Each structure stands twice: as structure tokens, then as C-alpha cells.
Amino acid sequence: MSEVAVEVRNVSKTFRIYHERRDSIYEAMAAWFSKKKYYENLEVLKNISFSVKKGEMFGIIGRNGAGKTTLLRIIAGIYKPDAGDVTVNGSLIPFLGLGTGFQIDLTAKTNVIQYGILLGFKKKEIAERVNEIMKFAELEKFADVKLKNFSSGMYARLAFSTAVQVDPDILIIDEALYAGDMAFQKKCFDTIVSFKKRGKAIILVSHNMVPIQDQCERAMFLNGGMIEAIGNPDDVVEQYKKSMFPKKE
């Protein structure tokens, strides 16, 4: 059995960025015949390769726009790469947009059941876990409150508490937990660490270097869609900081 949970091989991704709006067929045809280019290609990821082992927490760092979230979405199967491929060995839950599928006009309890079904539970299974989920989220008193009355922190807590019940083999986290208060953030991170101890693979994107250095076995620095460094977290973070704050001559 393979010890590799996720393998990314030579992945590249390009998006088209449109600069002008074509409001009519005539304008679109005129632009086509004139060969006037009204978009540019933005190469977000360039030949990315790495692997993550089972039981490993792998950190990804880089500036905004470096391609981190796009890479996670490709691993999660939300985007398709233009080149290269990704192999995922096991069940995967991406914490990229917590609560996708939630309906704000329904109660928390109803949303938990619907979200649980979306994540792969049978209705009876998730219904039996509703009280446990509400307790973990520390939202027992709000079970019958509609989500439109929830704060962003409460929303994130409910989504995370539901999702971790799936007990996936691989977690992908894009700083989704930072909407909650500090106590709940710690609770979430303790849960994530317990997943790692049970042999789960975790890919973490963060602008906070503390969990990257304290919890990750390896880290990767993305810069302009390319791998700038990969390896020991302390070394990778140091290289990232040097790029952010270069010494003046």
C-alpha cells in the first residue's frame, strides 16, 4: 500500500483575464475580425510537483496571488489543471469555503443535516449526530435559529464541526478556521493535530508562520506560481521572509 496520500505531478494552470466587456454580437465580431486582443493569459501555476505522505502535515506559504488557493482547488478536484495530474489516495475534505451548500433561511439544525448529506452521510446517520455537532460547535442554544442570524464565526464553527464528523483521510485547509474566536481556533487545531496522529494527511495554507513551523513536517514556498523552496519548515519560512523583507544594500 502506498504511503503517499497526495501526489502532484507537473501541474500548471492558466486563467484568461478579460479587460473589456463586449455588450453586443457586433462588438464581439468586430473585435474578432480586427484581431484585437481584449484579454491576457495569467499563468497562475507553473510545473508544480510535490507529494504529501499519510500522517504528514504539509504547509504551503506565499504572498497573496502566488497560486496557493488555486493549487488547493486543483487537488480538491474543483479546478482541472491545464497540464499535469494529481493522485489522491483516500477520502478528502477541503476546508476552502466552509459551509458551501448552507441555506441562510434554514435553521442550523436543518443545515447540519443537509450539509452532512452533501458530505456523504446518510440522512439517518447525520441526524443522529446533530446534537454532538452542535455541542462541538458550542452552538447548542442556536440549533433552531436561522443561519441568516449567525455571525461569520458561528457560521464557520458550524461548518467545521459538521465536516470533521466525516473523518476523512486527507484534510485541505485554507485558513478557513480563523473566523472563529481564539478558543475555538485552538479547539479546531487540536482536532486537526489529532487527525494527523491517526495517520491522516493534512495540507495547510497559512499566512501565520507559527503552525507552519510548529506542526508541519515540511513546507513549500510558492512565489509567482512556481516553487521557490520546499523542505524543512524553518528553512522555507526563512526564505519566504527574506523575499518579503529583503535587506537594503
N, C-alpha and C positions, 0 to 999 in steps of 0.2 A: 504494500500500500504506500502511495506517495506521501511524503512528509510535507509537500508543498500544498498550501491552501489556495494561493492565488499566484498565477504566473502571467506577467505582462510581457509580450514579445513585440518589439519594434513598432509600437503604436504611434501613429500620427493622426492629427485631426486638424482640419481647416474649416473655418466658417467664412461665409460671404458677408461683408459689411456693406449695406446699401447706403448711398449718400443722398440720393434724390428720390422723390416719390413720383411715380408715373400715374397720373389720375385718369388717363384715357387710353384707349387702344391706339389712337392716333399718335400720342406722345411716345408710347412704348415702341410702336412700329418705326416712328421717325428716328428714335434713338438707335434702334437696331440697324436700320439702313445706313445711318451715319457712322456706325461702328463706335459710337461714343460710349465709353465705359463709365457706368454710374455705380460701380461697386468695386471693392477691393477684397482680395483674399487675405484673411488673417490666419496665419498658421499658429494655432494655439498649442499644439503638442508636436514635438519633432523626434521621432525614433526613440520612444521611451521603452526601456526594458528593465525589469526587476522582478523579484519573486518574494513572497511572504510565506513563511513556514507556519505550520499549525502550532499554536501555543506562543506565537510571537506577536508583540505589539510593534508595529512599523509606523513611524512618524513621517509625515510629509510637511515641509515648510517652504515658504517662499512669499514673495510680495503679492499683493492683490493683482490679479491678471496674469499670474505666472502659469496658469493652466491646472491648478490643483483640483478645483471642483469639477472641471471637465473630465479630468482623469478619473475621478471617483465615479462620475456618472457613466463613463465607459465601462469601468469594472462592474458596476451595478447593472449594466445592460440597458440603461436609459438612452445612451447615445451609442451609435456604431462608429468604430474607428474607420478612417479613410484607408488606412494601411495597418498591417499588423493584426494581432489577435490576443485574446485574453482567455485563460483557462481558470475556471473556478471549481474547486473540489469541495463540495459541500453546500449546505443551505446558507443563504446570505441575506442579511438585513441591512439596508443602507439608511443611516440617520442623516439624510441630506435635507429633507424638508419635512420635519416632524409633523405628523397629522395630516398628510396628504390623503384626501378622502373623507375628512371630517366635515360634518354639516353643521353650520353655526346655529341653525334654527332647531336643532335636536338637542336633547339633554346629554349630559356627559355619559350617563349610563348607556343610552342608546348608541352613542358614538363609539364607545368602547366595543360593543358587540359588533357593530358594522365594520370598524377598523380591524378587529380581530379576524373576522371572516375574510377581509381583504388580504390579511397577512397569512391566511391559510388554515385558520381554525375552523372546526365545525361549530355551528351556532350553539349547540348544547355545551360544548367544551368551553367556549369563551364566556358563556352566560354563567357557568359555574365558578369562573374566576373573577367575575366583576368586582365583588367585594374586596378580594385580595388586591386587585389592581388599584381600586380607589384608595385603599389603605396605604399602599406603597407610594402613591402619588400625593398622599396627605390631603385628599380631597373628598373624604367620606361625606362631609356635610353638603357637598355640592353635586352629589350624584344625580339629582333631579333638576339641576339648573341648566338652562340652555347655554351652549358654548359661546354665543354672542355676548354673554355677560362675563366671560372669562378674560383675565389678563393674558398677555403673551407668555408669561412664566407658567401660569396654570395650564395653559394650552400645551406647552412643551412637556410639562410634567406628566400630563395625562397620556400624551402620545408615547413618550418614552416608557412609561410604566406598562402600557399595553404591549408595545413591541418586544420588550425583553422577555415576555412570557413565552415567546416563540422558541427561545433557547437555540438561536442559530449557531452554525459552525463558524461563521465569519461575520464580523461587525465592521461596517464602514461608517466613520463618524466625522462630520464636517462642522465641528464646533457647535453642534445643534443643542448641546446641553447647557449652554451659557445663558439661556434665557431665564432659568430658574434662579432662586436665591442661593447664597453660598452653601448653606446647609444641604440643600437638595443637590447642588452640583457635586458635593462630596459624596453624597449617597449614590448618585449615578456613577461617579467614577469608581467608587468601591465595588459597585456591581460589575462594572466593566473589567476591573482587575480580577475579580473572582472568575469571570468568564475566561480570562487568559490562563489562570491557574488550572482550569479544567480543560486546557488544550485548545481553546478557541483562538482563531487568528483575528487580530484587530488592526485596522488601518485607520490612523488618526491624523487628520489635518488640523493644525492649530497655529495661531499666532502667539500662543502662550508657550514659551520655551520650557517652562517647569515640567509639565507632564511629558514633553518630548524627551527631556534629559533624564528625568527620574524613572519613567516607566517603560520607555521604548528600548528594545534591544538594538534596533538600527533605525536610522533616519535617512531621508532623502531631501535634498535641497533642489527645488525646481526654480529655474531662472530663465525667463523668456521662452518657456515651453520646452526647455532642454534640461537634462540632468546635470547640475553643476557639481554636486557631490553626493555620495552615498556611502554609508558605513556607520562608524561609531557616532552616536548622537552628539556627544560633546564636541567632537571634531567638526561635524556637519553644522552644528549651531554656530560654532566659532567662525566658520567660513561664511555663513549667512550674515552674521553680524558685521564682518569685515566688508561685505558687499554693500550693506546698508549704511555703514558709517566708515567710509574709507579715510585713512589717515591723510591729513593735509601735508603736502611737501614743505 
